[in-house]
């Protein structure tokens, strides 16, 4: 008996519930590995697909149908639906130009928002309290590794050809028909991640696609290694330096998704082997041994990306260099510096009865509002699963004494009040945070 994961099981049931037919047609296009391309068509009738048809989508579909413009679901949403998953975002593609869409929506009294994507062919319409991002089919005329000058088209195959990976190049008609020009459906079933056409060409159109390859490998592939195409890896190695021209913000967005996905250990090691790491702001001599350990420690604990990444760093300057390259947030930088500083010296107590004590004292003594969050990430980093559960269920006790309480006892010197507060806090700690206000104040009276 073969055991399947939930996703595999849903996919298997989906295959059984769909009618599929496959045929070939000749196609000549730049960057395609063969003159003959598979155009696979099948009917998708899954609950996830049908749940997309909200009143808003039905209204959009009617408008496009009346105007004789074709509208299909595009990209990642198709991939997710074929995997039996509900997509978080649904993008649409159409044969209508932006001008035609604007005229159509204006005539129907439909509100349009966020016109920043219009020059790239994207119009965002809002119907029934729902946004619909719809993009005209495009051909890339000129690319420089970061941006592209586009021309609009009505050829679905041409638009599919300009996309990065085969699993992202499929379209789904609103009747459930799948349009697949580059064997994306087969690759999805077989858990393969391949570039559309020639990897070298696709990467040189936008070097960020190197990281997108790693990210989708982490999402799609079943095993950490062994399923990479040698020519693809060589193309990545040859073009790695192109990442130097990509903005740090774009790189960090992709890298965070890689670190939050599967096969992180394998993929980061592969980045080092293919000379990619240095262009991402990672230390050239990253601590891969520590990285191996931490990747095991954090499994199933949903660590923050910086928690995993910090294991590669040896000195604080590594964090600062990463920030300089990727423009990480202040909180991310501070977390990296915190983990680097405390990963070896802030550890559980040797007293088996109170192993959490050092962590609890740090949180109580800290004046930072996110101290508990940082300690949780540290415990994930250290692989302290049981202590992590305890700290997550621990309510931080409040020190019951204030400076005002001490003033009422006749003390007026700020320095003296500060000293007494610290002494009382020390007593409170020794009591396991059990002493109440009266007990602590009586300690002053006795003194």
SVG drawing of the C-alpha trace seen along z (x, -y; Angstrom):
<svg xmlns="http://www.w3.org/2000/svg" viewBox="-23 -64 58 66">
<polyline fill="none" stroke="black" stroke-width="0.4" points="0.0,0.0 1.4,-3.4 1.1,-6.2 0.5,-9.7 0.7,-13.1 -2.5,-15.2 -1.5,-17.2 -0.6,-14.0 -3.9,-12.4 -5.9,-15.5 -4.0,-15.5 -4.6,-11.8 -8.3,-12.3 -8.3,-15.3 -6.7,-13.2 -9.5,-10.6 -12.2,-13.3 -11.0,-15.0 -11.4,-14.3 -8.2,-14.9 -7.1,-14.9 -3.6,-15.7 -2.6,-16.5 0.4,-18.0 0.7,-21.0 3.6,-22.6 5.0,-25.8 8.1,-27.8 9.3,-30.3 12.5,-31.7 13.9,-30.0 11.8,-26.8 13.8,-23.6 11.7,-21.7 9.7,-22.7 6.8,-20.6 5.2,-21.7 2.6,-19.9 -0.7,-21.7 -2.5,-19.8 -6.2,-20.4 -8.4,-19.0 -11.4,-20.0 -10.9,-21.0 -14.0,-20.5 -12.6,-20.7 -14.3,-22.3 -11.4,-24.8 -12.0,-25.9 -15.7,-26.3 -15.3,-28.3 -13.5,-31.0 -16.8,-32.0 -17.9,-34.7 -20.4,-37.3 -17.5,-39.6 -15.9,-37.0 -19.2,-36.2 -19.7,-39.8 -16.2,-40.2 -16.7,-37.1 -20.0,-38.5 -18.4,-41.8 -15.5,-40.1 -17.9,-37.6 -20.2,-40.4 -17.2,-42.4 -15.8,-39.2 -12.5,-39.3 -11.1,-36.1 -10.3,-35.9 -8.3,-33.1 -6.8,-32.5 -3.0,-32.7 0.2,-31.7 0.5,-30.5 -3.2,-30.2 -3.4,-27.5 -0.6,-25.6 -2.2,-25.7 -5.6,-24.6 -4.0,-21.7 -2.4,-20.7 -5.8,-20.7 -5.0,-23.8 -7.0,-27.1 -4.8,-29.9 -4.2,-32.9 -4.1,-35.2 -5.7,-34.8 -4.3,-36.7 -6.1,-36.9 -4.8,-37.3 -6.8,-38.5 -6.6,-39.3 -8.1,-42.8 -5.7,-45.7 -5.6,-48.0 -7.5,-50.7 -10.2,-48.2 -10.5,-47.1 -10.7,-50.6 -13.4,-51.5 -15.3,-48.3 -15.2,-48.9 -16.0,-52.6 -19.1,-51.8 -20.2,-49.4 -19.6,-51.8 -16.9,-49.6 -14.3,-51.2 -10.6,-50.8 -7.8,-51.2 -4.0,-51.2 -3.2,-52.3 0.6,-51.9 0.5,-48.6 -1.2,-50.0 2.0,-50.6 2.8,-46.9 -0.7,-46.0 -2.4,-45.4 -5.8,-46.9 -7.2,-46.3 -11.0,-46.4 -13.1,-46.3 -16.4,-44.6 -18.5,-43.3 -15.8,-44.4 -13.2,-42.2 -10.2,-43.3 -9.4,-41.6 -6.0,-42.1 -6.2,-41.5 -3.2,-41.7 -3.1,-41.9 -1.1,-39.1 2.4,-40.3 5.6,-39.7 9.0,-40.9 10.7,-43.0 13.8,-44.1 15.1,-42.8 18.1,-43.9 18.1,-41.3 15.9,-43.5 13.2,-45.1 11.4,-44.4 9.8,-46.5 6.7,-44.7 4.3,-44.6 0.7,-43.5 -0.5,-40.4 -3.5,-38.1 -1.4,-35.0 -1.6,-32.9 1.3,-30.8 3.6,-33.8 2.7,-35.0 3.3,-31.6 6.7,-31.6 7.9,-34.7 7.1,-33.2 9.8,-31.8 8.9,-28.2 6.8,-25.6 4.6,-25.2 3.9,-28.9 3.1,-29.1 -0.3,-27.5 -3.7,-29.1 -7.1,-28.0 -10.3,-29.0 -13.3,-30.0 -15.0,-26.8 -12.3,-24.8 -10.2,-24.1 -6.5,-23.9 -4.2,-25.4 -0.6,-24.2 2.0,-25.1 5.2,-23.8 4.4,-20.6 3.8,-22.4 1.1,-19.9 3.4,-17.0 6.2,-18.7 3.8,-19.5 2.6,-15.9 6.3,-14.7 7.4,-17.4 9.9,-18.8 11.0,-22.5 12.1,-23.5 12.5,-26.8 10.4,-27.5 12.6,-26.9 16.3,-27.5 17.3,-28.2 20.1,-30.5 17.8,-32.8 15.1,-32.9 17.6,-33.8 19.2,-36.5 15.8,-38.1 15.5,-38.6 18.3,-37.3 16.0,-37.2 14.6,-34.0 17.6,-32.2 16.1,-32.6 12.6,-31.9 14.0,-28.5 15.3,-27.7 12.0,-28.9 9.8,-26.8 12.1,-23.8 11.5,-24.1 7.7,-24.2 7.4,-21.5 10.2,-18.9 9.6,-16.0 13.3,-15.3 16.1,-17.7 18.4,-16.8 18.8,-14.7 16.0,-16.2 18.0,-19.2 18.8,-19.3 22.5,-19.7 22.1,-22.3 19.9,-24.4 22.4,-24.3 25.2,-25.3 23.1,-28.2 22.6,-29.4 26.4,-29.2 27.2,-31.1 24.7,-33.8 25.0,-34.2 26.9,-37.4 23.8,-39.0 22.3,-39.0 24.7,-41.8 22.5,-44.2 19.2,-43.2 18.0,-45.4 18.4,-44.1 14.7,-44.5 13.8,-42.1 16.4,-39.6 15.3,-39.6 11.7,-39.0 12.7,-35.8 15.3,-34.7 12.8,-34.9 10.4,-32.7 13.2,-30.2 14.1,-30.2 10.5,-29.6 10.0,-26.7 11.2,-23.1 14.7,-21.7 16.3,-24.9 19.6,-23.1 20.0,-21.7 19.1,-24.9 21.4,-27.2 24.3,-24.8 23.5,-24.7 23.7,-28.5 27.2,-28.3 28.2,-25.5 27.0,-27.6 28.6,-30.8 25.3,-32.5 25.6,-33.2 28.1,-36.0 25.8,-38.1 23.0,-37.8 25.0,-39.4 25.7,-36.1 29.2,-35.6 31.5,-33.9 32.8,-31.5 29.4,-30.9 29.2,-28.6 27.6,-25.7 28.2,-23.3 26.1,-25.5 23.6,-25.9 23.1,-22.2 22.4,-21.9 20.0,-24.8 18.0,-23.6 17.4,-20.4 16.6,-22.3 13.9,-24.6 12.0,-21.9 8.2,-22.3 8.7,-25.3 8.1,-28.0 11.2,-30.1 11.6,-33.6 13.9,-33.8 16.6,-35.6 16.7,-32.9 17.7,-30.4 20.0,-32.7 21.9,-33.9 23.4,-30.4 25.6,-31.2 27.1,-34.2 30.2,-34.2 30.6,-37.8 28.2,-40.8 29.8,-42.4 28.2,-39.6 24.7,-40.9 25.7,-44.4 27.0,-43.4 23.7,-41.6 21.8,-44.7 23.9,-46.8 23.2,-44.5 19.5,-43.6 18.1,-46.5 16.6,-44.2 14.3,-45.8 15.5,-47.1 13.7,-44.3 15.3,-41.7 18.8,-43.2 18.3,-43.3 17.1,-39.7 20.2,-38.6 22.5,-40.5 20.6,-39.2 20.9,-35.5 24.6,-36.0 25.3,-37.4 23.3,-35.0 23.2,-31.7 26.0,-30.2 25.8,-32.0 22.1,-32.3 21.2,-28.6 19.0,-26.6 19.8,-26.5 21.7,-23.4 19.1,-23.2 16.7,-20.6 13.9,-22.1 14.1,-25.5 15.6,-25.2 13.8,-28.3 15.1,-30.6 17.8,-32.3 15.4,-33.0 12.7,-34.3 15.1,-36.6 16.3,-38.0 12.7,-38.8 11.8,-40.4 15.0,-42.4 14.8,-43.5 13.2,-46.8 12.5,-45.7 8.8,-45.0 9.8,-42.1 12.0,-40.3 9.7,-37.3 9.6,-36.9 13.4,-37.0 13.7,-34.4 11.3,-32.1 13.4,-32.4 16.5,-31.7 14.9,-28.5 14.0,-27.4 17.6,-28.1 18.9,-26.0 16.5,-23.2 14.9,-23.5 11.4,-22.3 10.1,-21.7 11.3,-25.0 9.8,-26.7 6.4,-25.3 6.8,-26.4 7.8,-29.9 5.0,-30.3 2.5,-29.4 4.2,-31.5 2.7,-34.8 5.2,-37.4 4.9,-38.5 4.7,-42.2 7.1,-43.7 4.6,-45.0 6.7,-48.0 7.1,-51.4 9.2,-54.4 6.0,-56.1 5.6,-53.3 9.1,-54.0 8.5,-57.8 5.5,-57.2 7.8,-55.6 9.7,-58.8 12.5,-58.4 13.1,-61.4 16.6,-60.9 16.3,-59.6 19.5,-57.7 18.4,-56.1 15.0,-55.1 16.8,-53.5 19.0,-51.5 16.1,-50.3 14.1,-49.3 17.0,-47.2 17.4,-45.5 13.7,-44.7 13.8,-43.4 16.6,-41.1 14.6,-39.8 11.6,-39.3 13.7,-37.2 15.1,-35.1 11.5,-34.3 10.7,-33.0 8.7,-36.2 6.3,-35.2 6.7,-38.0 3.9,-40.5 3.9,-44.3 3.4,-44.1 6.2,-41.5 8.6,-43.6 7.8,-46.8 8.2,-45.1 11.7,-44.1 12.6,-47.8 11.2,-48.4 13.4,-45.6 16.4,-47.0"/>
</svg>
